[in-house]
Amino acid sequence: MNTERLTEKAFCRKMTLFFLTILACAAMMASSAYALFFKHISAQNSTLVGAYYTVEVTNTANNTLVAPLAYEDMHVFTITSRGTASKGYCKIGVNDNTYYTVEIPKDQSITITIKAARDSVITFTPQWGAQTEIIASMAYKDGDTVIDSVTPHATYTVEPAARLSAIAEYYGVPEADIIIYNNLVATADESGNTSVSLQTENGLKIPGAEASKKEAYKVPFSTYTVEPTAKLEDVARYYEVPVADILAFNKPEDLLVRQTLKIPYAAQRAVPYAVPFATYKVEATAKLKNISDHYKISEADILAYNNITAIKVGELLKIPGVSPDTKAYAVPFREYRIEPTARIGDISIYYGVSVEDIFIYNNITNGMIIAGTVLKIPSPKEVPIDYKVPHTIYTVEPTAKIEDIAKHYGVTPDMIKRFNYIEAIATGMQLKIPYPVTSELYKIPFAAYTVPEGATLENIAKHYNIAPADIQAFNPNIEIKAGAAIRIPGVAPDSPPYIPPAKTEEKKQ
């Protein structure tokens, strides 16, 4: 009996010890629990509880525990010991690698920086008690850096005007990963639009094994040969590209006329950009200055766009930078009905237009103008009235001859006839003498003659070879009789006087 009781008691003691051992082991296993920290799950500090030993871990970069890592970087962690144990340290797991801290006395902290690859998983496991010599020899102390494996990546030397979205699409990597991996900063403009500067000192790192195998990204572009008068703003608008990107993507000399401009990320167009233009067929007498003034574009630009040095009549000009439906330039002109005897030179001077331009504009090839026709005077100066042939008025005297009148005034008889629309002159007619060379009034020459006894009007007229009526008309209100003082028109003053025959016989006797 006693033996059996002793055996039973011994058995119970053994069983009690067994269960206590199991409980102790369970407690020890509980102390080795660990935590995985995932980005954005919690912004609070995490507490890992071991047997009488607690470790608080915070990521001092943003007070958020970040694992698995979203990007390759230096991640700083602060490890603080808590609990009742006087000794302890922390085991750090980075993927499949294990690292240890030095012993962290109760209520003290150390800072460890961990450089690890993107997508790495970091664990922090508190360890109660003293370290072994081996662990102590490899432990990381306060301020040390744990360097783990680095994420495979491509390094892209950022080209001017390169776009993050295009780079990300090319390498098959989310834009956010590139931003995070390179620690890029987004900025907002006055309109609230955000943008990310891609300028980095050592190039842009594109994370991922696939990215590292690709050829370097190249900004796509179209080319445009710069035309005269082309405006960068219009080119940019046509290709839907910011002006700043075009400027960044090209050298200053590329912006010059006839140079090749590269347009990054140009929108697809069926035809390249072309400066809009109007057409103008050069009229006779048209001046480049007047064309330039009309279209409000410089003479140099018109010549450069048409690749010419001067304009020619009949040539079809392209006027760059002008809407095709712009009202075409027309040479202004004034109509003038040509007067008889009018001289083209005088018309030219009066209107301030060269003879050549008048002939060209009116398509006159023989150098002659015809009285009565309408002449178009191109680009005339402002004048109050139409041109008038200068002339003087002469009242035709008896016996006056048109030849003598014309000679006196330095014109031709034909000019007098044409200007007055007559075939012959008559006594008393008021003649217009065109272009007179003198203002002195024409006077018929005459001889003074006192009518002698026996002289008759008919004999006097016969002697001087003029009509009796002309003598009478030239001496109005005078009775032709002996003793009358008269004038014999058209006769030189020193002409021999008429002497009646009877008187002649008496003198001979």
C-alpha positions in Angstrom: 0.0 0.0 0.0 2.6 2.5 1.2 4.7 1.6 -1.8 1.7 2.1 -4.1 0.9 5.5 -2.5 4.5 6.6 -2.8 4.5 5.5 -6.4 1.3 7.5 -7.0 2.7 10.5 -5.3 5.9 10.2 -7.3 3.9 9.9 -10.5 1.8 13.0 -9.6 4.9 15.0 -8.9 6.4 13.9 -12.2 3.2 14.8 -14.0 3.1 18.2 -12.3 6.7 18.9 -13.3 5.9 17.8 -16.8 3.0 20.2 -17.2 5.0 23.0 -15.6 7.7 22.4 -18.1 5.2 22.5 -20.9 3.8 25.8 -19.6 7.3 27.2 -19.3 8.1 26.2 -22.8 5.0 27.8 -24.1 5.9 31.0 -22.3 9.4 30.9 -23.8 7.9 30.4 -27.3 5.5 33.3 -26.7 8.6 35.5 -26.0 9.9 34.8 -29.4 6.9 36.3 -31.2 7.7 38.9 -33.9 5.9 41.6 -36.0 5.9 42.4 -39.7 5.4 46.2 -40.4 3.5 47.0 -43.5 3.3 50.5 -45.0 0.2 52.5 -44.2 -1.2 49.8 -41.8 -0.5 51.7 -38.7 1.1 55.0 -37.8 1.4 54.0 -34.1 4.5 52.5 -32.5 4.6 48.8 -32.4 5.4 46.9 -29.2 6.9 43.4 -29.3 6.6 41.5 -26.1 9.0 38.9 -24.9 9.5 37.2 -21.6 10.0 40.2 -19.3 11.5 42.1 -22.2 9.8 44.6 -24.5 11.2 46.4 -27.5 9.5 49.5 -29.0 10.4 50.2 -32.7 9.7 53.3 -34.6 10.7 54.5 -38.0 12.0 58.0 -37.3 11.7 59.1 -40.9 8.0 59.6 -40.7 7.0 57.8 -37.5 5.5 55.0 -39.5 6.8 51.5 -39.7 7.4 50.6 -43.3 7.8 47.0 -44.3 7.8 45.5 -46.8 9.8 48.4 -48.2 8.2 50.3 -51.1 11.5 51.6 -52.3 15.2 51.3 -51.8 16.5 53.8 -49.3 18.1 54.4 -45.9 15.4 53.6 -43.4 16.1 54.7 -39.8 14.7 52.8 -36.9 14.8 53.6 -33.2 14.7 50.6 -30.9 13.9 51.2 -27.2 14.0 48.5 -24.5 11.2 48.1 -22.0 10.2 45.5 -19.5 11.5 43.9 -16.3 14.6 42.1 -17.6 17.9 43.9 -17.0 19.5 42.5 -20.2 18.3 42.0 -23.7 18.9 42.8 -27.4 17.0 42.7 -30.7 17.3 40.4 -33.6 16.6 42.1 -36.9 15.4 40.0 -39.9 15.8 41.5 -43.4 14.3 39.0 -45.8 16.4 35.8 -45.2 19.3 37.6 -43.4 19.6 38.0 -39.7 21.3 40.9 -37.8 21.7 41.6 -34.1 21.9 44.8 -32.1 24.2 45.2 -29.1 22.6 44.7 -25.7 20.1 47.5 -25.0 19.9 48.2 -21.2 16.5 48.7 -19.8 14.7 52.0 -20.9 17.5 52.9 -23.3 17.4 53.3 -27.1 19.6 52.9 -30.0 19.2 54.0 -33.6 19.9 51.6 -36.5 19.8 52.6 -40.2 18.8 49.8 -42.6 19.5 50.1 -46.3 17.5 47.4 -48.0 16.1 46.5 -51.4 12.6 47.4 -52.5 10.0 44.8 -51.3 12.2 43.7 -48.4 10.5 42.4 -45.3 11.9 43.6 -42.0 11.2 41.9 -38.6 12.3 43.0 -35.1 12.4 40.2 -32.5 13.3 41.0 -28.8 15.9 38.7 -27.2 15.9 38.3 -23.4 19.2 37.8 -21.6 22.9 38.3 -22.3 24.4 37.8 -25.8 26.8 35.0 -26.6 30.3 36.0 -27.7 29.6 35.2 -31.3 26.5 37.4 -31.4 28.3 40.2 -29.5 31.1 40.1 -32.1 28.7 40.8 -34.9 26.3 43.1 -33.2 25.4 46.6 -34.5 25.7 49.4 -32.1 23.9 52.8 -31.9 24.3 54.7 -35.2 25.4 51.8 -37.3 24.0 51.0 -40.7 22.8 47.6 -41.8 23.3 47.2 -45.6 21.3 44.5 -47.2 20.9 43.6 -50.8 20.1 46.3 -53.4 17.1 46.2 -55.7 18.0 45.7 -59.4 17.4 48.9 -61.3 18.1 50.9 -64.4 19.8 54.3 -64.3 18.3 56.8 -66.7 20.1 60.0 -67.6 17.1 62.4 -67.7 16.7 64.1 -71.1 15.3 67.6 -71.3 11.5 67.6 -71.5 11.3 63.9 -70.5 8.0 63.0 -68.9 7.6 60.8 -65.9 4.5 59.1 -67.3 6.3 58.1 -70.5 9.4 56.9 -68.6 7.2 54.8 -66.3 5.3 53.3 -69.2 8.4 52.5 -71.1 10.0 50.6 -68.2 6.8 49.1 -67.0 7.1 50.6 -63.5 4.4 52.6 -61.7 5.1 56.3 -61.5 4.7 56.2 -57.8 7.5 53.6 -57.5 9.9 55.9 -59.4 8.9 58.9 -57.3 9.4 57.0 -54.0 12.5 55.1 -55.1 14.2 58.4 -56.1 12.8 60.4 -53.2 11.3 62.9 -55.7 9.2 65.9 -54.6 6.0 67.0 -56.2 5.4 70.8 -56.5 2.2 72.7 -57.4 2.0 75.8 -59.6 -0.2 78.8 -59.2 -3.1 76.9 -60.9 -2.8 74.0 -58.5 -1.3 71.6 -61.1 1.3 69.3 -59.6 4.5 68.3 -61.3 7.6 66.3 -60.3 11.1 67.5 -61.1 13.1 64.7 -62.6 16.5 66.4 -62.3 18.7 64.2 -60.1 22.5 64.3 -59.6 23.2 60.7 -60.5 20.4 60.0 -62.9 17.0 58.6 -62.3 16.8 55.1 -60.9 14.1 52.8 -62.4 13.5 50.0 -59.9 12.9 46.4 -61.1 14.8 43.6 -62.7 13.0 44.0 -66.0 13.8 47.7 -66.1 17.5 47.0 -65.7 17.5 44.9 -68.9 16.0 47.6 -71.2 17.8 50.0 -73.4 17.8 53.5 -72.1 14.6 55.4 -72.7 14.7 58.1 -75.4 12.3 61.0 -75.6 10.3 60.6 -78.9 10.2 63.7 -81.1 9.1 65.1 -84.5 11.1 67.5 -86.5 10.0 70.9 -88.0 12.0 73.1 -90.3 11.6 76.6 -89.0 9.9 78.9 -91.5 10.3 82.6 -91.7 7.8 84.4 -89.4 7.0 81.2 -87.5 6.1 81.8 -83.9 7.2 79.2 -81.3 3.8 79.6 -79.5 2.0 78.6 -82.7 4.3 75.6 -83.3 3.8 74.4 -79.7 0.1 74.8 -79.9 -0.1 72.8 -83.1 1.9 69.9 -81.7 0.3 70.2 -78.2 3.6 70.7 -76.5 4.6 73.3 -73.9 6.8 76.0 -75.2 9.2 75.4 -72.3 9.7 71.7 -73.4 10.6 72.8 -76.9 13.1 75.3 -75.6 14.6 72.8 -73.2 14.9 70.1 -75.9 16.7 72.3 -78.5 19.8 74.5 -78.7 19.2 78.2 -79.2 20.5 78.0 -82.8 17.9 75.4 -83.6 15.2 78.2 -83.3 16.7 80.1 -86.3 14.9 80.2 -89.7 15.4 77.1 -91.8 17.0 75.1 -88.9 15.5 71.8 -87.8 13.6 72.0 -84.6 12.9 68.9 -82.5 9.4 68.7 -81.0 9.3 66.3 -78.0 6.2 64.3 -77.5 4.6 66.0 -80.6 1.0 65.1 -81.2 0.6 63.0 -84.3 -0.2 65.2 -87.3 -0.9 64.2 -90.9 1.2 67.1 -92.1 3.9 69.1 -90.4 3.2 72.6 -89.1 3.1 75.3 -91.7 2.9 79.0 -91.2 -0.5 80.2 -92.5 -0.3 82.5 -95.4 -2.4 84.6 -97.8 -1.6 84.9 -101.5 -1.2 88.1 -103.5 -0.5 88.5 -107.2 1.8 91.4 -107.5 0.1 94.3 -109.4 1.9 96.7 -111.7 3.5 99.5 -109.7 2.9 97.7 -106.4 5.6 98.5 -103.9 6.9 96.0 -101.4 6.6 98.7 -98.6 2.9 99.2 -99.4 2.3 95.4 -99.4 4.2 95.1 -96.1 2.2 98.0 -94.6 -1.1 96.5 -95.7 -0.5 93.0 -94.2 1.4 94.4 -91.2 4.4 92.1 -91.8 8.0 93.2 -92.5 9.4 93.4 -96.0 12.3 91.1 -94.9 9.8 88.4 -93.8 7.9 88.5 -97.1 11.1 88.2 -99.1 12.5 85.4 -96.9 9.3 83.4 -96.9 9.2 83.5 -100.7 13.0 83.0 -101.0 13.4 86.1 -103.2 15.3 89.3 -103.1 12.7 91.5 -104.9 9.1 91.3 -106.1 8.0 91.1 -109.7 4.8 92.1 -111.4 2.6 89.1 -111.9 4.4 87.0 -109.3 2.2 85.2 -106.8 3.5 86.1 -103.4 2.8 84.2 -100.2 2.2 86.5 -97.3 3.2 84.5 -94.1 1.5 84.7 -90.8 -1.7 86.1 -92.4 -5.1 84.4 -92.6 -5.9 83.1 -96.2 -9.1 85.1 -96.2 -7.5 88.4 -95.4 -8.5 91.1 -97.9 -5.9 91.3 -100.6 -3.8 94.4 -101.1 -4.8 96.5 -104.1 -2.8 99.3 -105.5 -4.9 102.5 -104.9 -5.4 104.6 -108.0 -7.1 107.8 -109.2 -8.8 108.2 -112.6 -7.9 111.1 -114.8 -9.5 111.8 -118.2 -6.7 113.0 -120.5 -7.1 116.5 -121.8 -5.9 117.3 -125.3 -2.2 118.2 -125.4 -1.7 116.9 -121.9 1.8 115.7 -121.3 2.5 112.5 -119.5 5.5 114.0 -117.8 3.4 116.8 -116.3 0.7 114.3 -115.2 3.4 112.2 -113.6 4.9 115.2 -111.7 1.4 116.4 -110.6 0.4 113.1 -109.1 3.8 112.2 -107.8 4.0 108.9 -109.9 6.6 107.9 -112.3 5.8 107.8 -116.0 6.9 104.2 -116.1 4.5 103.3 -113.3 1.6 105.0 -115.1 2.4 103.2 -118.4 2.8 99.8 -116.6 -0.4 100.2 -114.6 -2.4 101.2 -117.7 -0.6 98.6 -119.9 0.6 101.3 -122.3 3.5 99.9 -124.3 4.0 102.5 -127.0 4.6 105.4 -124.7 1.6 107.4 -125.9 -1.5 108.7 -124.2 -4.7 109.5 -126.0 -6.8 112.5 -125.2 -10.3 111.7 -123.9 -9.3 108.3 -122.5 -9.4 107.6 -118.8 -5.9 107.1 -117.3 -5.5 105.3 -113.9 -2.9 106.9 -111.8 -1.6 104.3 -109.3 -0.7 105.3 -105.7 -1.1 109.0 -106.4 -0.3 111.6 -103.8 -3.2 113.6 -102.4 -4.2 116.5 -104.7 -7.3 118.7 -104.4 -8.4 118.5 -108.1 -7.6 116.6 -111.2 -4.7 117.7 -113.3 -5.4 120.6 -115.6 -3.3 121.5 -118.6 -1.9 125.0 -117.9 -3.1 127.6 -120.5 -3.6 131.2 -121.2 -6.6 132.9 -122.9 -6.1 134.8 -126.2 -8.9 136.7 -128.0 -8.3 136.3 -131.8 -7.7 139.6 -133.5 -8.6 140.3 -137.1 -6.1 138.9 -139.5 -4.5 136.9 -136.7 -2.9 133.7 -138.0 -2.9 130.5 -135.9 0.7 129.9 -137.0 1.7 133.3 -135.6 -0.2 132.8 -132.4 1.3 129.3 -131.9 4.8 130.7 -132.6 4.4 133.5 -130.1 3.3 131.1 -127.4 5.8 128.4 -128.2 3.3 125.8 -129.2 2.1 124.2 -132.4 -1.1 125.2 -134.4 -2.2 121.6 -133.9 -2.0 121.9 -130.2 -4.2 125.0 -130.2 -6.7 123.3 -132.5 -6.9 120.1 -130.4 -7.0 121.9 -127.1 -9.9 124.1 -128.3 -11.6 121.3 -130.4 -11.5 123.5 -133.5 -10.4 123.2 -137.1 -9.8 127.0 -137.7 -9.8 130.2 -135.8 -12.0 133.2 -136.3 -11.8 136.8 -135.3 -13.1 137.3 -131.8 -12.7 133.7 -130.7 -11.3 133.1 -127.2 -8.6 130.6 -127.6 -7.0 128.6 -124.8 -3.3 128.3 -125.4 -1.9 125.2 -123.7 1.5 125.2 -122.1 2.4 128.8 -123.2 6.0 129.6 -122.9 5.2 133.2 -122.2 2.6 135.1 -120.4 2.9 138.1 -122.7 -0.3 138.6 -124.6 0.1 138.1 -128.3 -0.4 141.2 -130.4 -0.8 141.3 -134.2 2.0 143.5 -135.8 0.6 146.4 -137.7 1.8 149.4 -139.7 0.5 152.9 -138.9 -1.0 154.5 -142.0 -2.7 157.8 -142.6 -5.2 157.5 -145.5 -4.1 159.9 -148.3 -6.3 161.7 -150.7 -7.6 159.4 -153.4 -7.0 156.2 -151.4 -9.8 153.8 -151.0 -10.2 150.9 -148.5 -10.1 148.4 -151.4 -6.9 149.9 -152.8 -5.3 150.0 -149.4 -6.3 146.4 -148.7 -5.1 145.3 -152.2 -1.7 147.0 -151.5 -1.2 145.2 -148.2 -2.7 142.0 -149.5 -5.3 141.7 -146.8 -9.1 141.8 -146.8 -10.9 145.1 -146.6 -13.0 143.7 -143.8 -9.9 142.9 -141.8 -8.7 146.5 -142.0 -12.2 147.7 -141.0 -12.4 145.2 -138.1 -9.0 146.1 -136.9 -10.0 149.8 -136.9 -13.5 149.7 -135.4 -15.5 152.8 -135.2 -13.1 154.5 -137.7 -14.3 155.8 -141.1 -11.8 155.0 -143.7 -11.3 158.3 -145.6 -8.6 160.8 -146.4 -6.8 161.9 -143.3 -7.9 159.1 -141.1 -5.1 157.5 -139.0 -5.5 153.7 -139.2 -3.6 150.5 -138.4 -2.9 148.0 -141.1 -2.9 144.5 -139.3 -0.5 141.8 -140.1 2.0 144.2 -141.7 5.4 145.0 -140.6 5.7 148.6 -139.2 8.3 149.5 -141.8 6.2 148.2 -144.8 6.0 150.8 -147.7 2.8 152.7 -147.4 0.1 152.7 -150.1 0.2 155.9 -152.3 -2.6 156.5 -154.8 -1.4 156.6 -158.4 -2.5 160.2 -159.1 -0.3 161.6 -156.5 2.6 159.6 -157.9 2.2 161.3 -161.4 2.0 164.8 -159.9 5.2 164.3 -158.0 7.0 163.1 -161.1 6.0 166.3 -163.0 
